Amino acid sequence: MRYYDEIVKNRQSCRSFEDKEVEAEKIADIIAYHEDEESDLVDELETELKFYDSSAYDRFKDSVGYSGVCIKAPHYAVLYSEKGEHYLENAGYIIQGITLKLTELGLAACWLTINDAAAAKTALAADTEKELACVLAFGYRATDNDEKKAPKLSLDELCMGADFETEVDTDLFYPELEYCLRACAHSQSFQNLQPYRMLVDATSVYLVGLPSDMTNEYDRRLNYGILMFNFYSVMWDVRPQAPRWSFEAPERDLKLPEGVTYIAKCKI
Ligand SMILES: Cc1cc2nc3c(=O)[nH]c(=O)nc-3n(C[C@H](O)[C@H](O)[C@H](O)COP(=O)(O)O)c2cc1C
């Protein structure tokens, strides 16, 4: 599973960047990927991707970044989106595509929580009617950056059987599915809390959200979009015609306890 091993598993958030701009050719590669290859979850929603240089830090540092800390980077990618059902999951999905493209190009990135979307948009003087939905800091990882890899859920911890009351037997996973689910377990999430689980039966996977007092609605939905893209990216690498995620209700009772919410499903 080349894409999983080399890209998804290798990606790691970066909070200390080299003070060096990314070459114009690489920025052009990212734009070309976004325009020609990017996949989304909700086709009807219009989005706009804009890039900012390091000067954005001083402009929006009071409105993005958790614990009041914004991350200094040579570049920022910001996705603006039309508002509509599932627009944050869709935005998270799109920007995760960019994050993995950056990994492919030897670059590093870190998602930034948006504490005040309207203030950040005003600070950036963004010429768009759309809502600021995602902020990603990116550039080259500093050579002295010694951040440790974040621990992730194991497959057994992430996955459950056909419903919330059934244990999973991961030995039944065929290799492609196993790596798609490993990619889910490796997803970024707000403070690495990973407040979700995957239910797996013979024909579909179902993403369900766990209660998390620490994660607000905004970041929760971005988390889901990121995980859905990770799943898709590994599936797409081996089976480009694979079905896409759907927000339609499940066709049977997933026996979810109170507080656990159904998010989306994907045929496998
Ligand atoms: C929606 C979202 C918001 C995040 N916000 C921040 C942030 O403001 N500051 C930060 O340092 N990291 C932020 N992160 C990065 C997570 O902390 C990081 O993904 C997590 O610790 C797991 O580490 P990994 O990305 O290396 O796997 C955010 C991640 C997500 C998905």
The ligand as a Gaussian input file, in Angstrom:
#p B3LYP/6-31G(d) Opt

LIG

0 1
 C       -9.748000      20.705000      13.159000
 C       -8.330000      20.720000      13.669000
 C       -7.838000      21.843000      14.317000
 C       -6.512000      21.866000      14.763000
 N       -6.033000      23.003000      15.362000
 C       -4.746000      23.061000      15.763000
 C       -4.226000      24.235000      16.360000
 O       -4.904000      25.260000      16.472000
 N       -2.928000      24.238000      16.765000
 C       -2.139000      23.131000      16.635000
 O       -0.980000      23.180000      17.035000
 N       -2.601000      21.997000      16.076000
 C       -3.881000      21.936000      15.631000
 N       -4.360000      20.806000      15.025000
 C       -3.465000      19.660000      14.798000
 C       -3.734000      18.521000      15.765000
 O       -3.346000      18.879000      17.060000
 C       -2.983000      17.286000      15.277000
 O       -3.573000      16.856000      14.070000
 C       -3.035000      16.156000      16.294000
 O       -2.316000      16.498000      17.435000
 C       -2.491000      14.855000      15.719000
 O       -1.171000      14.990000      15.282000
 P       -0.764000      14.619000      13.803000
 O       -1.462000      15.604000      12.899000
 O        0.725000      14.769000      13.767000
 O       -1.235000      13.242000      13.513000
 C       -5.679000      20.747000      14.581000
 C       -6.184000      19.625000      13.922000
 C       -7.487000      19.607000      13.473000
 C       -7.995000      18.404000      12.745000

